[in-house]
Amino acid sequence: MILEKGLIINNIDDILGQKHLFGNSSLLYNLINSRDFDSLCFYGPTGTGKTTAAKLISGYLDYTFYKVHAATTSVNDIKKLMSPHLRGKLLLIIDEIHQFNKAQQGFLLDFIDNFNGKLIFTSTENPYFSLIPALRSRSFIFEFYPLKEDDLIKIYRKAKLFWLNKNPNIDDIIISEKDLHNIAINSNGDVRRFLNIIEAAFLTGELIREKLYIRSEKISSQICNKTFTDDEYYDLLSALIKSIRGSDPDGALLWAFKLIECGISPEVILRRLLISASEDIGNAYPDALIIANSGYESFEKVGMPEGAIIIAHIITFLASCPKSNSSYVAYKEAKKYLMNNNPLPPDNIKHFSKGYKYPFDYGGFVVQNYIDSNTIFYKPSNDGFEVKFYNRLKRLWSNIKNYE
């Protein structure tokens, strides 16, 4: 049994909002019951049940378990837990695994392979970027989703019962559907945040004739007044990128900072800006990706709130740049071609080539086969710096490739 802010959670079936993970026929459910795993990775936003699920799973195993946090744990700390009598019988839960560097993650391979211990680690970062490949290959990876409003309402009912049992002088708790909806929406699917706001609501409620009335104005400081549903979240991200693509820095700033005010991690926005720098600007201003990446790295050093200035700098720069999606289109066209064709390199550019002409022997360029067709994937635009690519390629491949 686990007690989370007054909620009694006896087994994984009590975890709400993750039906895709804990259904009776799910892979995770079968792995838990069979105990046939070396390492499990749970990733997703905060307050979605990752650590709670890891603790509950430990109860299904006849293992000694320890829970640590990557930010405050060293390799030596883990070594101290690896006593000989626990070999093959130790379950280690590591929160926020992405805070381990590559060497620390590498040590966990020894824990799995030689100590025969089992690992469960959680992360708010995407493990396909934050974990070393060797650890990823040993792990079953499961994504936790933000909770829906219906699930949060169920949690409210449980919290209400707990509060009433704890306070026998209160017969009932009264809150309007509108206020409860507002709290749920502004929790962004985070159970921990939702329960914190509910607890604040209970503590500031007005007791009248043994009934506790919740007044939204008493907890307004806990609730972001910029609300959105899941669909609106993606609408805001879409509006941000489309404003950049449409060269409107004002619209891009508005939607970016509305997202941040509503609690969305600035890193989510910065990652989208990196993609936009290539997808929407590309070779029209080749340095856009470098500048966006430099801004991201600068933000990581500064953090919020001053980091908001850096975000505004990147957004206004990208939105004001000339635009080209030619590189993105070229990538899509090349993928489409490969779906229907199985090309091989011409003889003149193979490793042991026949008839290869070294371009620098001909002043830097010479016409020869690099692909056994005149198919063009990359068609430079006439915008910004890319017009130079257009003119150069058109001149070099005149009468061979049609760039018109």
C-alpha positions in Angstrom: 0.0 0.0 0.0 1.2 3.5 -0.8 -0.2 6.7 0.7 0.1 9.6 -1.7 -1.2 12.9 -0.3 -4.0 11.0 1.5 -4.8 8.7 -1.5 -4.4 5.0 -0.6 -3.1 3.1 -3.6 -3.0 -0.7 -3.0 -2.0 -2.0 -6.5 -1.3 -0.8 -10.0 -5.0 -1.1 -10.9 -5.5 2.0 -8.6 -3.3 4.1 -10.9 -5.6 6.3 -13.0 -5.0 7.6 -16.5 -2.6 4.9 -17.8 -5.0 2.3 -19.2 -2.6 1.7 -22.1 0.0 0.4 -19.7 -1.9 -1.4 -17.0 -4.6 -3.3 -18.9 -4.7 -7.0 -18.1 -3.3 -7.9 -21.6 -0.7 -5.2 -21.7 3.0 -5.9 -22.1 3.9 -4.1 -18.9 1.3 -6.0 -16.9 2.6 -9.3 -18.2 6.2 -8.3 -17.5 5.4 -7.5 -13.9 3.5 -10.8 -13.4 6.2 -12.9 -15.1 9.1 -10.8 -13.5 10.8 -11.3 -16.8 12.6 -8.0 -17.2 16.0 -6.5 -16.5 15.1 -2.9 -16.7 12.0 -0.8 -17.1 12.0 2.9 -18.1 8.9 5.1 -17.3 8.9 8.5 -18.9 6.4 11.3 -19.2 5.4 14.6 -17.6 5.5 15.1 -13.9 2.7 13.9 -11.7 1.5 11.1 -14.0 2.3 8.1 -11.6 5.7 7.0 -12.8 7.3 6.7 -9.4 4.2 5.4 -7.7 4.0 2.6 -10.3 7.6 1.8 -9.7 7.1 1.5 -6.0 4.0 -0.7 -6.5 5.9 -3.0 -8.8 8.5 -3.6 -6.1 5.7 -5.0 -4.0 5.1 -7.7 -6.7 8.7 -8.9 -6.6 10.4 -10.9 -3.8 13.3 -8.4 -4.0 14.9 -5.9 -1.7 14.3 -2.5 -3.2 15.9 1.0 -2.8 14.7 4.2 -4.3 17.2 7.0 -5.1 17.2 10.2 -7.1 19.7 10.6 -9.9 20.5 14.3 -8.9 21.7 13.2 -5.4 23.1 9.8 -6.1 26.6 8.7 -7.2 28.0 5.5 -8.5 29.6 4.8 -5.1 26.2 5.1 -3.5 24.9 2.4 -5.8 27.9 0.2 -5.2 27.2 0.3 -1.4 23.8 -1.2 -2.1 25.2 -4.1 -4.1 26.1 -6.4 -1.2 26.8 -10.0 -2.2 23.8 -11.4 -0.4 21.5 -9.2 -2.6 23.0 -10.4 -5.9 20.1 -11.2 -8.2 17.6 -10.0 -5.5 17.9 -6.2 -5.6 15.5 -3.8 -7.3 16.8 -0.3 -7.7 14.4 2.5 -8.5 16.1 5.7 -9.9 14.1 8.8 -10.3 15.0 11.3 -13.1 17.6 9.0 -14.8 18.4 11.7 -17.4 20.4 13.5 -14.7 23.0 10.7 -14.8 25.9 11.4 -17.2 27.0 8.7 -19.7 29.6 7.2 -17.4 27.0 6.8 -14.6 24.5 5.3 -17.0 27.3 3.0 -18.2 27.8 1.7 -14.7 24.2 0.6 -14.6 25.0 -1.9 -17.4 27.3 -3.7 -14.9 24.5 -3.6 -12.3 22.2 -5.4 -14.7 24.6 -7.8 -16.4 26.9 -8.8 -13.6 25.1 -8.1 -10.4 21.8 -9.4 -12.0 19.8 -6.7 -10.3 16.6 -5.2 -11.7 16.2 -1.6 -12.6 13.2 0.7 -12.8 14.0 4.3 -13.7 11.8 7.3 -14.4 12.4 10.4 -16.4 10.6 13.5 -17.6 12.9 13.6 -20.6 12.6 11.4 -23.7 14.8 8.4 -23.2 15.5 8.1 -26.9 17.6 11.2 -26.5 18.7 11.1 -22.8 19.8 7.5 -22.4 22.9 5.8 -23.8 22.0 3.2 -26.5 23.3 0.2 -24.5 21.1 1.0 -21.5 18.1 1.7 -23.8 18.6 -1.7 -25.5 18.3 -3.5 -22.2 15.2 -1.6 -21.2 11.5 -1.9 -21.9 10.4 1.7 -22.3 6.9 2.9 -21.4 5.4 6.4 -21.8 3.1 7.9 -19.2 0.4 10.4 -20.4 -0.9 13.4 -18.6 -4.2 12.6 -16.8 -7.5 13.5 -18.4 -10.1 15.6 -16.5 -12.3 12.6 -15.8 -9.4 10.8 -14.0 -8.6 13.9 -12.0 -12.3 14.2 -10.9 -12.1 10.6 -9.7 -9.0 11.5 -7.7 -10.9 14.5 -6.2 -13.6 12.2 -4.9 -11.0 10.1 -3.2 -9.3 13.1 -1.7 -12.6 14.5 -0.5 -13.4 11.2 1.3 -10.0 11.2 2.9 -10.5 14.8 4.0 -13.9 14.2 5.5 -12.6 11.1 7.4 -9.8 13.3 8.7 -12.1 16.1 9.8 -15.2 14.6 11.5 -16.6 18.1 12.2 -17.2 18.5 8.4 -20.2 16.7 6.9 -19.7 17.6 3.3 -17.4 19.6 0.9 -19.2 21.9 -1.7 -17.4 23.0 -4.8 -19.0 24.1 -8.1 -18.5 22.0 -11.2 -17.1 25.1 -12.9 -14.4 25.6 -10.2 -13.5 21.9 -10.2 -13.2 21.9 -13.9 -11.0 24.9 -13.8 -8.7 23.3 -11.2 -8.5 20.1 -13.3 -7.7 21.9 -16.5 -5.1 24.1 -14.9 -3.3 21.1 -13.4 -2.2 20.1 -16.9 -2.7 16.4 -16.2 -0.3 16.6 -13.2 -1.8 14.7 -10.2 0.6 16.2 -7.8 -0.2 19.7 -8.8 -4.0 18.9 -8.8 -3.8 17.5 -5.2 -1.8 20.5 -4.1 -4.5 22.9 -5.4 -7.3 20.8 -3.9 -5.5 20.7 -0.5 -5.2 24.5 -0.7 -8.9 24.7 -1.5 -9.8 22.6 1.5 -7.6 24.6 3.8 -9.1 27.9 2.7 -12.7 26.8 2.5 -15.5 28.5 4.4 -17.2 26.2 7.0 -20.9 27.0 7.3 -23.2 24.6 9.3 -20.7 21.7 9.1 -20.3 22.1 5.3 -17.0 23.3 3.8 -17.6 25.6 0.9 -14.7 26.0 -1.6 -14.4 29.5 -3.1 -12.3 29.8 -6.2 -11.2 33.3 -5.4 -9.4 32.0 -2.3 -7.1 29.8 -4.4 -6.8 32.0 -7.5 -3.0 32.4 -6.9 -2.7 28.6 -7.2 -4.5 28.5 -10.5 -3.1 29.8 -13.8 -5.7 32.1 -15.4 -4.6 31.1 -18.9 -6.4 27.7 -19.4 -6.4 25.3 -22.3 -7.5 21.7 -23.0 -5.2 19.1 -24.5 -6.4 20.0 -28.0 -5.7 23.7 -27.3 -2.2 22.9 -26.1 -1.4 21.4 -29.6 -3.3 24.4 -31.1 -1.0 26.8 -29.3 2.2 24.9 -30.4 0.9 24.9 -33.9 0.1 28.6 -33.8 3.6 29.3 -32.6 5.3 27.4 -35.4 2.9 28.7 -38.1 3.5 32.2 -36.9 7.3 31.7 -37.3 6.7 30.1 -40.7 4.5 33.0 -41.7 7.2 35.6 -40.6 5.0 37.1 -37.8 7.2 37.6 -34.8 4.3 39.2 -32.8 2.0 36.2 -33.1 4.9 33.8 -32.4 5.8 35.7 -29.2 2.2 35.7 -28.0 1.6 31.9 -28.4 5.0 31.0 -27.0 4.6 33.0 -23.8 1.0 31.9 -23.3 2.3 28.3 -23.3 5.0 29.2 -20.7 2.5 31.1 -18.5 0.3 28.0 -18.5 3.2 25.9 -17.1 4.6 24.3 -20.3 8.3 23.7 -20.0 10.4 26.2 -22.0 12.5 23.3 -23.2 9.4 22.0 -25.1 9.2 25.3 -27.0 13.0 25.5 -27.6 13.0 22.0 -29.1 10.2 23.0 -31.5 12.2 26.1 -32.5 15.2 23.9 -33.4 13.0 21.9 -35.8 11.5 25.1 -37.3 15.0 26.5 -37.9 15.6 23.6 -40.3 12.1 22.8 -41.6 10.9 26.4 -42.3 14.2 28.4 -42.8 16.8 25.9 -43.9 19.2 27.2 -46.5 17.4 30.5 -46.9 19.5 31.4 -43.8 21.8 28.5 -43.0 23.0 29.9 -39.7 19.5 29.9 -38.3 19.9 26.4 -36.8 23.3 27.4 -35.3 21.8 30.5 -33.7 18.7 28.6 -32.4 20.9 25.9 -30.9 23.2 28.5 -29.3 20.2 30.2 -27.8 19.0 26.8 -26.4 22.4 26.2 -24.8 22.4 29.7 -23.4 19.0 29.2 -21.9 20.2 26.0 -20.1 22.9 28.1 -18.5 20.7 31.0 -17.4 17.3 29.4 -16.7 14.1 31.2 -16.0 13.0 34.0 -15.6 15.9 35.7 -17.4 15.9 32.9 -20.0 12.6 34.2 -21.3 14.7 37.0 -22.9 16.7 34.5 -24.8 13.6 32.7 -25.9 12.1 36.0 -27.2 15.4 36.6 -29.0 15.3 33.2 -30.8 11.6 33.6 -31.7 11.9 37.1 -33.2 15.0 36.1 -35.1 13.5 32.9 -36.6 10.2 34.7 -37.5 12.1 37.5 -39.2 14.4 35.2 -41.3 13.7 34.5 -45.0 12.0 31.1 -45.3 12.6 27.9 -47.3 11.3 24.4 -46.8 13.4 23.0 -49.7 15.6 20.9 -47.5 12.5 19.4 -45.8 10.8 18.7 -49.1 14.0 17.1 -50.4 14.1 14.8 -47.4 10.5 13.7 -48.0 11.1 13.2 -51.7 14.2 11.1 -51.1 12.2 8.9 -48.7 9.4 8.5 -51.1 11.8 7.5 -53.9 13.5 4.9 -51.7 10.1 3.3 -50.9 9.7 2.4 -54.6 13.3 2.0 -55.7 16.5 0.2 -54.5 19.3 2.3 -56.0 23.0 1.4 -55.9 25.9 3.8 -56.4 27.2 4.2 -60.0 30.6 2.5 -60.6 32.4 5.8 -60.8 31.7 6.7 -57.1 31.9 3.3 -55.5 34.7 2.6 -52.9 36.8 0.9 -55.6 35.6 3.2 -58.3 36.0 3.0 -62.1 36.4 6.3 -63.9 36.0 8.6 -60.9 36.9 12.2 -61.7 38.4 14.2 -58.8 36.5 17.5 -59.0 39.5 19.6 -57.9 41.5 18.3 -60.8 38.9 20.2 -63.0 38.8 23.4 -61.1 36.3 22.3 -58.4 33.5 20.8 -60.5 33.2 18.2 -63.3 30.0 16.7 -64.7 29.8 13.0 -63.8 27.2 10.5 -62.5 26.4 10.6 -58.8 23.0 9.0 -59.2 21.7 6.8 -62.1 18.9 9.2 -63.0 18.4 12.9 -63.4 15.9 12.9 -60.4 16.0 16.1 -58.4 15.1 15.9 -54.7 16.5 19.3 -53.6 15.2 22.3 -55.4 16.6 25.5 -53.9 14.2 28.4 -53.4 14.8 32.0 -54.6 14.7 33.3 -51.0 17.5 34.7 -48.9 20.9 33.0 -49.0 19.4 30.0 -50.8 19.2 31.9 -54.1 23.0 31.5 -54.3 22.6 27.7 -54.1 19.9 27.9 -56.8 22.0 29.9 -59.2 25.1 27.8 -58.6 23.4 24.4 -59.1 21.5 25.7 -62.1 24.8 26.9 -63.7 26.8 23.7 -62.9 24.1 21.2 -64.0 22.7 23.1 -67.0 21.3 20.9 -69.8 21.4 17.9 -67.3 19.1 18.8 -64.4 16.2 21.1 -64.7 16.0 23.5 -61.7 13.3 25.7 -63.3 
